[in-house]
């Protein structure tokens, strides 16, 4: 699946880098990364068979007019999600489901404060492009790409503090669409949930 989406990843990276030019004096470009805790919420409830797992997330962001009270924040983030299994779910036994996405987000950014210190809030849609799906058990990680969909749609909410262009941010991503191929029927769903804490810098 990574080979299929490599062109998409390179195109997004090139587009974001192209924005960061000296002429774009009113555009802020930055990098950030951190840890993420994720799980998969199911309907009907999985009765504790799916537990949270911890992994990483990192990427780049672009903010037009970063000192404005209201602006946008465009992001491209590599994110690992999934869940730890304590029972037989989706046909898999004990182990972990590890899902890797390229998340593309278009967020509204609300800011308050001065040039050296500010707080901000974020909210908006996220499209996750699946790069890899693995079942991790006993040191092995065979591919389970066929069991999961190529894309998902979610909503991202967050807040952060920025001091002299160094930022600390917390955010929550709520998946809105089913991520498993075989359960597109009424009354069944499996959706990602992820909370992350990030540290970054805006150039």
Buried (B, 14 or more C-beta within 10 A) or exposed (E): BEEEBEEEBEEBBEEBEEBBEEEEEEBBBBBBBBEBBBBBBBEEEBEEBBBBBEBEBBBBBBBBBBEEEEBBBBBBBBBBBBBBBBEEBBEBEEBBBBBBBBBBBEBEBBBEBEEEEBEBBBBBEBBBBBBBBBBBBEEEBEEBBEBBBBEBEBBBBBBBBBEEBEBBBBBBBBBEBBBBEEBEEEEEBBBBBBBBBBBBEBE
